[in-house]
Amino acid sequence: MRPVVTKIGDRGVVKLMDPAVWSQFIRENWLVIVIALVLLFAVINLVKTVLKWAIVIVIVVGLFIYSGVTIDQIGNAVNKVADGTVSTLKKEAQEVMLKEAKEATYTSGGDGSFTITTPNLEVKGAAGEDKVEVTFRGVSLGKWSITDTTKTFIDEARKNK
């Protein structure tokens, strides 16, 4: 018997971390799980090539599919986590922009481009453009539209020049 699917909010994403669902699945399918684990350990210990990881992935995906979790649901959960992480990084980067604006180093290129660096941020842009490229602690956060926060940051960095 497959576990009962529960939903979160309006998006219809399966609640993958619901302990009741996983507990029920494990109780009902413990033999399949044990066989899958034995196969995984045998493959990992015996096979020494890239084929090993392909077999491991097939076994894990097969177990998830057998449990009633679809690839779309896993993809939705991964996308939700990724979106949340990027959103959190953007908020943190904006807070750091305001805190480190006084330490910012403004470097102007001859063609109207500029680079602003702080201990945690790097902002690249060009005069007249409405977007800048932001890198936070070595992680690119992509191109941002210039908002009040980024404009204040750029203006403060120019003053430090």
WOBEL-V691729 format. One record per residue. PHI is phi in whole degrees, 0 to 359 (NA if undefined). PSI is psi in radians with two decimals (999 if undefined). NEAR is the number of other C-alpha atoms within 8 Angstrom. Layout:
BEGIN
PHI&PSI&NEAR ; PHI&PSI&NEAR
END
This chain:
BEGIN
NA&2.40&3 ; 274&2.67&6 ; 292&2.73&10 ; 287&2.32&5 ; 270&2.22&7 ; 249&2.71&6 ; 242&2.68&8 ; 248&2.23&9 ; 54&-2.63&6 ; 271&-0.25&4 ; 281&-0.35&5 ; 76&0.35&7 ; 281&2.30&10 ; 294&2.41&10 ; 282&1.58&9 ; 292&-0.44&5 ; 260&0.27&5 ; 288&1.96&7 ; 299&-0.56&6 ; 295&-0.71&6 ; 295&-0.84&10 ; 293&-0.65&10 ; 297&-0.79&8 ; 297&-0.77&9 ; 298&-0.76&12 ; 295&-0.75&9 ; 298&-0.69&7 ; 279&-0.45&7 ; 235&0.58&8 ; 298&-0.61&9 ; 293&-0.74&6 ; 297&-0.70&7 ; 294&-0.75&10 ; 297&-0.77&8 ; 298&-0.74&8 ; 297&-0.74&11 ; 295&-0.73&8 ; 298&-0.77&8 ; 299&-0.76&8 ; 300&-0.85&10 ; 296&-0.67&8 ; 295&-0.78&8 ; 296&-0.79&11 ; 296&-0.67&11 ; 278&-0.50&7 ; 262&-0.65&6 ; 265&2.28&8 ; 244&0.47&8 ; 234&-3.07&6 ; 296&-0.48&6 ; 303&-0.56&8 ; 304&-0.84&11 ; 289&-0.53&9 ; 295&-0.73&8 ; 294&-0.73&9 ; 301&-0.80&11 ; 298&-0.74&8 ; 299&-0.73&8 ; 294&-0.79&10 ; 295&-0.78&9 ; 297&-0.71&8 ; 300&-0.71&8 ; 295&-0.72&10 ; 295&-0.75&10 ; 296&-0.71&10 ; 297&-0.57&7 ; 285&-0.16&9 ; 100&0.00&8 ; 271&2.20&10 ; 267&2.84&8 ; 299&-0.65&7 ; 298&-0.73&6 ; 294&-0.70&10 ; 295&-0.77&9 ; 299&-0.73&8 ; 297&-0.74&9 ; 295&-0.74&10 ; 296&-0.76&8 ; 297&-0.69&8 ; 296&-0.75&8 ; 294&-0.77&8 ; 298&-0.77&8 ; 298&-0.74&8 ; 296&-0.69&8 ; 294&-0.80&8 ; 296&-0.72&9 ; 298&-0.76&8 ; 296&-0.75&8 ; 297&-0.70&10 ; 296&-0.77&9 ; 298&-0.77&8 ; 295&-0.69&8 ; 296&-0.68&10 ; 294&-0.68&10 ; 295&-0.72&8 ; 294&-0.61&10 ; 303&-0.82&12 ; 292&-0.66&10 ; 287&-0.66&7 ; 261&0.15&10 ; 300&-0.62&11 ; 289&-0.43&8 ; 268&-0.07&8 ; 294&2.47&12 ; 252&2.12&10 ; 261&2.16&12 ; 239&2.15&8 ; 258&2.36&8 ; 270&2.83&8 ; 291&-0.33&5 ; 261&0.27&4 ; 94&-0.09&8 ; 280&2.78&11 ; 214&2.75&12 ; 226&2.29&12 ; 242&2.21&14 ; 236&2.50&11 ; 226&3.08&11 ; 303&-0.50&5 ; 243&-0.20&9 ; 233&2.67&15 ; 220&2.19&11 ; 238&2.18&11 ; 240&2.44&11 ; 197&-3.04&11 ; 222&2.58&9 ; 299&2.37&7 ; 89&-0.20&4 ; 271&2.68&7 ; 260&0.17&6 ; 226&2.61&9 ; 230&2.66&13 ; 264&2.21&12 ; 245&2.28&13 ; 239&2.18&12 ; 242&2.02&12 ; 52&0.74&6 ; 83&-0.02&7 ; 251&2.13&6 ; 289&2.24&8 ; 257&0.17&11 ; 83&-2.88&7 ; 268&2.29&8 ; 248&2.50&8 ; 290&2.56&7 ; 284&2.03&10 ; 253&-3.08&6 ; 301&-0.70&6 ; 296&-0.86&10 ; 292&-0.63&10 ; 296&-0.75&9 ; 299&-0.74&9 ; 298&-0.81&11 ; 296&-0.78&9 ; 298&-0.75&8 ; 295&-0.69&11 ; 295&-0.67&15 ; 297&-0.65&8 ; 294&-0.57&6 ; 285&-0.22&10 ; 303&999&7
END
